[in-house]
């Protein structure tokens, strides 16, 4: 019992360092970000997101699976040992007389050597190893691309809500000042309670809207952290430059889609190579398997156990084996036809992808142009709304305009600013869709 426990502790102590190397990086001590930009957020996600870590691990698993398959090409050397005690030696009848054949103690040791000369399983593994590794790597690239797109959109969504909160903060300052002016005019007898109450209503509505957006921002931030693989108990603060973002909205709308740049097409192209190799593998089923085997046996026999290993009666042999199934009920032909149809089906997958990419690009480009037009209109609206508000505010203080017109102009300004910020992030998000459709977002 003590020996077993000691062996268990020894095994655990040997395995622990290995497990430490296999633990995904994000499950150890994942770093945090301070004032993270979009580039910081995307870079963090493609490194620490669990799906990405799993894809990288899948690559390592694939590499070792290939090594395991290719190991069959090497000579296989084995050793067997046995020790037999015959309590009653076997008796045989020879010429009508009982004769004991054998001795009481028998021991044998065997060294065997086998070498595959032609085996289609090993040959397939050798010919497809690069494509199999490439397929695993392409899966990682595809996951990184999807994560980058989703994280970028979530980042812009957080920014849109953050901008609405900033606008609300500025509106609250402005409304509090208006409320103070309306209250002063009411107390001095210049205006009645209506202006004062309207100012209070506008201020309360703005504060309530701000509070709602703050709660929404928490949820959107948590969603962004989830996409990034960011520690859930750590705070994430994002940083952005509105002017820089405005400079980044430009996009060449005259580009053409090149299917070869899409990671989805590259994955299908690799799958086609593997299916073609599978077709060849099934054609090889008509060829024989050839292997070479050899053994050297040490045989020890003696009636006295103490003298058992005193004399050896060795023997050895070499064996060339050729195995060829002659008839399998049409199985080989059916497998070959199945492999051919799989290739044809994949060709239609490629055709479908081509149509989808074309449609995806057209939709993304149309959305980008639409959002860009809306952005330009909203930018002009912000300037006009601000100018109208400033003029009406001065006219109200001069007694020319009513407070209702002040409230209306203030609402128009707030909506114009919110619509502009939303339009800006819509343009940036649609630009990402266009770049993805063009195959310009990848991490190869």
Protein Blocks (a to p, Z undefined) as FASTA:
>chain_A
ZZmmmmmmmmmmmmmmmmmmmpcfklmcccddehiafklmmmmmmmmgmklmmmmmmmmm
mmmmmmmmmmmmpccddddddddddfbacdddeehiacdeddfbdcdddddddddfbdfk
lmmmmmmmmmmmmmmmmmmmmmmmmmmmmmmmmmmmmmmmmmmmmmmmmmmmmmmmmmmm
mmmmmmnomacfklmmmmmmmmmmmmmmmmmmmmmmmmmmmmmmmmnopafkbccddddd
fklmmmmmpccfkbccdfklpmklmmmmmmmmmmmmmmmmmmmmmpccdddddddddddd
dfblklmmmpccddddddddddddfbgghmmmmmmmmmmmmmmmmmmmmmmmmmmmmmmm
mmmmmmmmmmmmmmmmmmmmmmmmmmmmmmmmmmmmnomacfklmmmmmmmmmmmmmmmm
mmmmmmmmmmmmmmmmnopaccZZ
